[in-house]
């Protein structure tokens, strides 16, 4: 996955989950849920840097609260931000 100049995941970074988050206004939520379900190996409700498979910079851009885990909410926000670019 690659990072945009302003932080977050680039369009190509979302490709493995393309098509799983269809629907008006709900695409980001569905996509984030699909990603979380697939990548959250320890089922703790958040993605660690290892689970996320992101570069350090991309992970840091999504981990807005700096707790070392990317939540479903942070994934949704990252996807929504990417869609508005």
matplotlib code that plots the C-alpha trace (Angstrom):
import matplotlib.pyplot as plt

x = [0.0, 1.2, 0.7, -0.7, 1.2, -1.2, -1.3, -3.6, -3.8, -3.7, -6.5, -4.4, -4.0, -7.7, -7.7, -7.8, -11.1, -12.6, -16.2, -16.8, -18.0, -20.8, -23.7, -24.5, -23.0, -22.0, -19.1, -16.4, -18.0, -18.5, -15.0, -13.5, -15.5, -14.4, -10.7, -11.0, -12.6, -9.9, -6.9, -7.6, -5.9, -6.2, -9.8, -9.1, -11.1, -8.0, -5.3, -1.7, 1.1, 1.9, -1.8, -2.4, 0.3, 0.8, 4.1, 5.0, 4.0, 0.6, -0.1, 0.7, -1.5, -4.5, -3.7, -5.1, -5.1, -1.6, -2.6, -0.7, -3.8, -6.0, -9.7, -12.7, -13.5, -10.0, -10.2, -13.5, -12.1, -9.1, -11.3, -13.6, -10.7, -9.2, -12.5, -12.7, -9.3]
y = [0.0, 3.5, 6.7, 10.0, 13.2, 14.3, 11.0, 8.0, 5.1, 5.8, 4.5, 1.5, 0.6, -0.1, -2.4, -5.7, -4.7, -3.0, -3.9, -5.0, -1.6, -0.6, 1.5, 5.2, 6.7, 3.4, 2.4, 3.5, 1.7, -1.5, -1.4, -0.7, -3.6, -6.0, -5.0, -5.3, -8.8, -10.0, -8.4, -8.4, -11.7, -11.5, -10.2, -7.3, -4.8, -2.9, -3.4, -3.4, -2.2, -5.8, -6.8, -3.8, -4.6, -0.9, 1.1, 2.9, 6.2, 5.0, 3.3, 6.5, 8.6, 6.3, 6.0, 9.4, 8.9, 7.4, 4.4, 2.0, 0.4, 1.5, 1.2, 0.6, 4.3, 5.3, 3.0, 4.6, 8.1, 7.2, 5.8, 8.7, 11.1, 9.2, 9.3, 13.1, 13.6]
z = [0.0, -0.7, 1.1, -0.4, 0.1, 2.8, 4.7, 4.4, 2.0, -1.8, -4.1, -5.0, -1.4, -1.1, -4.1, -2.2, -0.7, -3.7, -4.3, -0.7, 0.4, -2.0, -1.2, -0.9, 2.3, 3.7, 1.5, 3.9, 6.8, 4.9, 3.5, 6.9, 8.4, 5.7, 6.2, 10.0, 9.7, 7.3, 9.0, 12.7, 13.5, 17.3, 17.1, 19.5, 17.4, 16.2, 13.7, 14.9, 12.6, 11.7, 11.1, 9.0, 6.5, 6.0, 5.9, 9.1, 7.6, 6.3, 9.6, 11.6, 9.2, 10.0, 13.8, 14.6, 18.4, 18.5, 20.5, 18.3, 16.8, 13.9, 14.9, 12.6, 13.0, 12.0, 8.9, 7.9, 8.3, 6.2, 3.5, 3.5, 3.3, 0.4, -1.5, -1.3, -2.9]

ax = plt.figure().add_subplot(projection="3d")
ax.plot(x, y, z, "-o")
ax.set_aspect("equal")
plt.show()
